[in-house]
Amino acid sequence: MLPLQEVLKALETEQKKRVQQNKLALYRPYTKQSLFHAKGGQFRERLLRAGNQLGKSFAGAAEAAFHATGLYPDWWEGRRWDRPTTGWAGGVTSEVTRDTIQRLLIGPLESRGTGLIPARCIEDTTAARGVADLMDTILISHVNGGTSRIRLKYFEQGRQKWQGETLDWVWFDEEPPEDIYTEGLTRTNATGGIAWTTFTPLLGMSSVVRRFLMEDSEDRSDTNMTIDDAEHIAPEERARIINSHPAHEREARINGTPSLGSGVIFPVTDESISIEAFPIPPHWTVIGALDFGWDHPTAAVRLAWDRDADAVYVTHAYKMREAVPAIHVAALKAWGEEMPWAWPHDGLQHDKASGEQLAAQYRKLGLKMLPERAQYENERGSGVEAGLMDMLERMETGRWHVFSHLTEWFEEKRLYHRKDGRVVKEFDDLMSASRYGLMSLRFAKTVKPKPKVAAVPTLRPGPQAWMGR
């Protein structure tokens, strides 16, 4: 009979082995990873855009393992197959594919079965030619019977090596060239399959990044995961990690923001202008500002102005695509019915259906639209550059703040850039609205809060109006 100490040691070893060989069952995604997976049930193309070492590749590998094994957990809300699947997973080079994708899926060669595909599900592997220790194909048992197949690819092979096969899914780990991306996606056309991409956008505003961020499509989804969304990184570690990256790569490597280099319009950190939401003092003045849209979103912001410190606070932000003015007004009136509203020059255009000017429509529906379009009262007029320089100067001197929960505002700010010296007029709706509000700041006014209505005893009062959207 073995001594108790040896028995306990053997049990501990066996427990560790079982954990290592069943990582998929233990996977509990962070909030952004879970959102990314869930979108697979709606969108054919997905991007998980994240900083370095935040868990993007792990999430991509977990999804591949779920589709290959059929071992979907109870929390899974994404795409499902009830049969074996055929998929490709690819990285930049053969070595990167081996050291990242292959390792995450099946583990190191010396301990095969310790990756996200459970050891009991791995039927066989075949080696790739000409690349040491790289697998070409992984055969996986599916929970409903039959065998799934994953082939490992890499971008260096060129577009022709990404042709031919019919696939259920394809996973690109790191950013692929456009021709590789479209060729891989084409492999899923016949099956109505899906493609997902996980990368840090160090190549800037590339064609693949633009595909997800700038081009409208009901088939595509972008999920942005920043260092603050990586729940395994302790808060005290985040500052050290941020400071370890070169300044020109910092936004890409910690927030997944495309590297824009000198083209960035507001080269200040989010942290330097972000502030927790608080109730606006009643003596501060406020103004709303609109940027009209249809194909691109209609956007609005609410600015609060501390005149004593000459500091501006963005307290509310709103974006909605393809909605009539009545829908926007219904949402925006809650920000303050007596608040004045700034608007741009295209508010003078006539709506083709009604024949009314856009600004007049909003005025008729109850927003307190200013009599004239947004412009400075001095010689700066309504020029874009004057407004941008005004915003940037305020950011750099601590006189421009944004409530920290306005994530869409910060996302636009990070991507707002120039190309060949000219402002890129895409994904700039909240930035434009903010500029119109700043140009019309002299019209901001104090707004009396609505008198409190006694709550019905059986109901709970709603959230405070200042919290915004």
N, C-alpha and C positions, 0 to 999 in steps of 0.2 A: 504494500500500500504506500502510495507516494505521500511525502510530508505535506502538511497543509499549505506551507509557503509555496511549494512547487505547484500545487494544484491551483492556488490563487494566481500565480504567475502565468500558468497555462491558460486559465480562463481570461485573464487580462489580454494576453496575446491574441487569443481567438476573437475577443470582442473588438480589438483594434483592427484585425483582419476583416471582420464583417463590415465594420464602418467604412474602411478603405475601399471595399469592393461593392459598396451600395450607396455611393455618394448621391446618386440621383434622388433617392427617396428622402434624403436629408436636406435637399436644396430648398431654401426658403428665400425667395427673391426680395430685394429691397423694393421700395414703392415704385421707383422709376423702372426697374427691371420687370416688375409685375405688370405695369402699364404697357410696356413694350410687348410682352408676351400676349396680353389680352387683345391688343390691336391686330394680332394675326387673324382673329376671327372676322375682321371687317376689311382689312387692307391687304392687297396682294403684294405690295412692296413696302418694306419697313426699314428705317434707319434708326439704329441706336447710336447716337452721337454723344461721345463722352470723353472725358479727360483720360490721362494715362493711369493705369492700375486702379480703375474704379469698378471693374467687374463687368465690362462690356463683352469681352470674349467668353467669359465664364457663362454669361447669360445666353450668348449665341450657341455655345456648345451644349448647354442644358436643353435648349429647344431642339437641337438636332437629335439628342438622345431620346427625348420624349417621342418625337415622330418616328424614330427608328424602332423603338421598343413597344410603343403603345401604352407605356406605363404612366399615363397622365394622372396627376394628383387631383385630389378633390378641389383644390383652389384654382385649377387651370381653367381659364376663360378664353383661350386662344383657339387657333385652328386645331382640328383633330382628324386623325385618320383611324378607321377601325380595321385596317389591313396593313400589310407590310408596305413600306415606302422605299423609293429610290431617290437618293439625294447626293448632291455634291457639296463639299466644303473646301474652300480655297483661301490661300494666303498669298503674300507677296512673292516669296521665294520658296524653293523646296525645303530649305533649312528652317525657315520660319514656320511653314506648314507643319513640319515634323515636330518642332520644339514647342509650338503653341497649340494648334488644332488637334494634332494627333495625341499629344500629351493630355490635353483636357478630355478627349473622348475615351481613350483606352488606358492612359497612364504611360509611364516610361516602359521601354521594352523589357527591362529586368523585373518589372512588377506589373505585367499586363493585367488589366482588369481592375486597376485602382483609379480609373478615370470616371467620367460621368455615365458611361455605359456600364451597367452592372456586369461583373465578371461572368455570372451565370448565363448572360444573354449573348456573349461573344462566341459565335460559332467557329469563325475562322478569320484569318487575315492573309492577304497576299502582298508580297513585297514589291515596291516600285523598282523599276530598272534604273541603274545608274546613280541612285541616290542612297547613300548609306543609311540604313535603319528607317527609311521612310516607307510606310505602307501605301499601297495603291488602292486596295479595297478592304473594307471591313464588312463582314457578314454578321447580322444580328438577328436573333430570334425575336419574333413579334409575339406579344401576349395573346393574340387571337389566332396564332398559327402562321406558318410560313416564315420567310426570311427577308428581312430588309437589307438594303445594300447602301453603303456610303463609300463614295470614291473621293480621295484626297487629290486636290488640284492646286496649281499655283499660277500666278499671273505671268511669271516669266515664260511660261510655255507658249504664250501668244494666243491670239483669238482662235486660230484653227483647232487647237487642242480643246477648245471649249464648245465645239460643235458636235452634232450627231445624235446624242442620246436624248431620250424623253424622260423628264424628271418630275417628281412631285414637289421637290423643294431644292433650293440652292442657298448656301450661306457663304457670304464674302466676309472674311475677317481681315480688317484693314481695307483702305480705300482702293478699289480696283480702277484700272483705266476704263474709260467710257465704253470702248468696244468690247472689253471683257464683260463688263456689267450687262450690256444689252444682249450679248450672245448667251450668257448664262441665264438671264431672264427668259429669253426665247425658248430655252429648253423646257420651260414649265407651261408654255402656251397651251399645248394639247390637253394637259391634265387639269388646267385651271389651278395650277399650283402656286406656290408663294416663294418669295425671295426676301432674305433679310441680310442686312449689312451692319457690321459693328466696327466703328473706327473712330480715331481721333483725327480731326480734319486739319492736318498739318500742311496739306497742299493748297490751302486757301480756298477761295471761292471757285472751285473746280467745276467741271460740267456735271459730275455726279452730285456734288453738294448742291449746286443750283437746281438740279432735278428735284430734290426734296424740299429745298427752302424757297425757291423762287417760281417754280412752275406749278400751276394749279392742276390737281388730279384727284379724283375720288378714289384712286387705287393706291395712293401713297400716304405714308405717315412718317413723321419725324419725332423721335423722343430724345430730348436733351437731358443728359445726366451730368451734373456738376459734382465737384468735390464735396459739396454739402449734402448730396444725395447718397454718398458712399458711407453707409452706416457702420462699416468696419473700421473707419478711420477716426480715431479719437480727436475731439476738437483741438486739443493742444498740439496734435501732430500736424494739423492742416496748415498752420502758419509756416512750419518748417518745410513742408512739402512745397508750398507755394513759392517760398523764397529760394528753393533749390533750382527752380527753372529759370532759364534766361528770360529777361523781360519781354522780348519780342515773341516768345513762344508761350508765355504764361497763360494767356486766355485760352489757347487751344488745349494746352496740356492739363489744365485744371477744370475748365468749364466746357470743353468741347466746342469752343467757338472757332470758326474757320480763321486761320492766320491771315490777316489782311495787311500786315506790315504798315508801311507809310500811308496806305490807303484808308486807314481807319479815321473816322471823322471826330470821334470823341475818345482820344487816347488817355482815358482816366479809368481807374479800376471801379468796379461796381461798389466795392466796399467803401470807397471814398465818398460816395453820394447816397448810399443806402441808409435808411433810418427806419426804426420801428414805428408803426402807425401810432398816432396819439390824437386826442380830441383837439381840433383846431380852436384856438382862443377866439372868442366872439368879436374882438376888435380887429382881427386880421381880415383882409379883403380876399374875395375869391372870384374866379372867372372860369368859365368852361370854354373849350375850344374844340371845333369839329374839323375833320378832314373827310370830305364826301367821297363815297365810293360805291361800287356795285360789284364788278368783277374782282377788284381788290377790295378789302374790307372798308366800310365806313368806320372811322375811329374817333374817339373823343377822350379828352383828359380834363381833369379839374385841377386847377392850380390855386394854391393858397399863398398869399403874399404877406410876409412879415415886413411891413414898411419901415419899421424902426431899424431893422438889420439889413433891409433890402435883400431879403432871402426868399427864394421861391421854393415851394414844396409841391410835388406832384402827388396828389392824395388819391385820385381815382383814375382808372383807365378802362376803356371799353373798345371792343372790336367785334364787328359782325359783318358777314358777307351776304350779298344778295337778299337784302331786306328793304322794305319800303320805309319812307321817313316816319310813318306812324309807329312802326315797331321801335325804331331808335328813340323817338321822343318819349315813348312810354317808359323806356328803361332809364333815360337820362333825367327825366323830371325829378326822380327820386334824389338826385344830387342837390336839389335846391331849386324850387320853382321860380324864385325871384332872381336867380343868378344870371348875369349877362353872359352871352355866348359870342365868341369870336369865330370867324369863318373865312375861308380863302376866296380867291378871285373866281374859282369855278362855281361858287354859289350864285354868281350872276347869270350862269347859263340857264337856258329854259329847258324844263323837262319835256321830252317829246310827247308824252301821253297827255299831260295836263296843260302844257303851254306856260306854266308858272315857273318863275325862277326858283332854284333849289332853296336858297336862303328864305325866300318868301313862304315856301311850303312849311319849313320848320317853324317860322314865325307864326303862321296861321294855326299850327298844331299846338302852340303854347310855349315854345322856347323863346326866351328874351334875347333874340338875335340883335347884335349891334347894328346900327344904321348903315355902316360901311364895312367893306372887307378888311381883313387884318392888314395893318401896316404901321410902321413907326410914324410918329408925328413930326420927326425931323427929316433931314436930308437923306437918311438911310432908306426911306421909303419902304417897299415890301420885298426887297431883295433877299434871296435865299441865303447868300453868304453872310449878310449882316446878321440875320437871325441865328445862324449856326455859330458864328463867332461870339455872339452875345451869350448863347447857351454854354459854349465851351468855357468862356471866361468865368461865368458863374460857377461852373463845376470845379474849375481849377482854384477858385478863391473861396470855396466853401459856402457859396450862396445859391446852390442848386441841390435840392435833396429830393429823393424819391422814396415813397413808402416801400418797404422791403418786400411786401407780399405781391407787388405788381410785377410778376414774373414776365409777362408778355412785353412790358415796357423795357425791361433790362435786356431781353432777348433781341429786340429790335436795335437797341443801342449798341450791342456788341457787334451786330452784323452791318451796321450803317457805315458805308465806305464810299470811296471815290475810285474811279477807274479812268486812267488817262487824264487825271486832274478834275474830272467832272463827277458830281454827286450821282450815285446810282439810284434811280428812282424806282426801287423795288423794295418791298418789305420795309417800308418807311412810314407807315400810316400814323402810328403813335408819335413818331419823331416829328412829323409834319404838324400834327395837331398841337404838340407841345410848343413848337416854334410859333404858330399862330397865336397861341395864348400869351406867350412872352411878348410878342410884338404889340399886343393889345392890353398889356398889363395895367396901363393907366386907367382903364375902364373898370377894373376890378372893384367890387363893392362889398361892404359888410352885408351879410344875410342873416336876418333874425331866425333863430331856430323855431321850428313849429311848436306851438304849445302842446305840452304833453296831454294825451288823452288817457283818462283813467282806464286801466286794463280790466278786461272782463275777468272775473276771478278764476274761471276755468281755463284761461289761456295764458300762455307765457308771452312776455313782450318780445318783439323781434330784435335783431341785432342793431347796434347803434349805427346811425346813418353815416358817421364819419369813417367807418371801416372800409367803405368802398366795395368795389367788385372783387 
